[in-house]
Amino acid sequence: MEDEPYSVYRIAVLLPASAVGRMLSVAHPELRIEIQNRMEVPRGRVLFEARVEGPHAADWKDEVAGHPDVVATEVHPTGPESSIYRVTVRTPTIHSVVRDRRLLVRYPILIEGGWMRFETVATASQVRSALTAIRRRVGPTRVEAVRRGSIALGTLGLTSVQEEIFRTAVSSGFFDAPRGISLTVLAERLGKSKSAVSEAIRKIQRRLADSALEMGLVPPRAEP
């Protein structure tokens, strides 16, 4: 049986009425909220870093801090209509579902008008399973776009461990410019040592380069 191909899916989820993201985005539709990163912290909590853009972007700290699920809030203005919010919350249900279904989420995640939108690189069966769980535990959800024709990772010659590291690194923005996550944080997220992840990424990059040559995606190096 051939490996099921991966595609890029854009998924929209209507957040529960009690979610802090829905509360803020519905109360202030003029704001654009982008979750830039997130990290699980002790005691069943998650630390989110979000960019909030719009009029008086820095003025909603007290409103966010007053939400019953919010444990701590920091606000760092970055411009006249832009601020970074670092918010620690009790683990949201949507986060638990995505984690449990091993769905790799691309950042940033957009929240507008109570809806959360994100992209994931996944197979069709993974997305179907995740959407079923999201609808049951969170609320309405839909696939808004699909970019098909991705090369299946299995054809690139990566081991299962390398595939896990590669997918996590890509979804976390490790290969972005500038990087969306440091090697240290990536290693912590994977539960591996920094040196092991660094060596694995070096081998992955070599394997991807070799695969590109094998598939004719780039010309071979000219002989001297």
C-alpha positions, 0 to 999 in steps of 0.5 A, a space after each residue: 500500500 502506497 503512503 497516503 500523500 500529504 497536502 496543505 489544508 486551511 482549517 477554520 474552527 468556531 471557538 467556544 463562546 467561553 474561549 478568550 480568543 473568541 471573547 476578544 475577537 468578537 468584542 473588538 472586531 477591528 482587531 487582528 489576532 495572530 498566535 505566533 507561538 505556543 508552549 505547554 507549561 506546568 500544571 496543565 497550562 499553555 503559554 501563547 504569544 500573540 500579535 494583536 493589531 488594530 486601534 488601541 492594540 495595547 489597551 486590552 490587558 485588563 480585559 484579557 486578564 479578567 477572563 476566568 481561564 487566564 492565569 497571567 498576561 503580559 503586553 508589550 507594545 511594538 508600534 502605535 497599533 501593534 502589541 505582543 500579548 503573552 498569555 498563560 491559560 488553562 489548556 484550551 480544548 482545541 489545543 488538546 484535540 490538535 495535540 492528541 490527534 498529532 496534527 501539526 499546525 503552522 503558525 501564525 494562527 489567525 483569530 477573527 470574529 470568533 473563528 480560528 484559522 490555521 494551516 496544517 500539512 497532513 493526509 486526508 485521513 488525518 484531517 478527517 479524524 481531526 475534524 470529527 474530534 474538533 466538531 465533537 469537542 469544540 464546535 463547528 469546523 470546516 476545510 476552507 482550502 486544500 493545496 494538493 500535490 505535495 510529495 509524500 515524506 515517505 518518498 524522501 528516504 527519511 526515517 520515522 524519527 527524522 520525519 517527526 523532527 522534520 514535520 515539527 521543525 517545519 510546522 514550528 517555523 524553524 526553517 523560516 527567515 527569521 526563525 520562528 523557533 530556536 533549536 533549544 525550544 525545538 529540542 524541548 518540544 521534541 523531548 530530545 537533546 539539543 545536540 541530537 536534534 541538531 545532528 538529525 536536522 543536518 542529516 535531514 537537510 542532506 537527505 532532502 538535498 540528495 532527494 532533490 537531485 535524485 528526482 531532478 528538481 535541481 541540476 547536478 553539480 557541474 564537474 570541474 
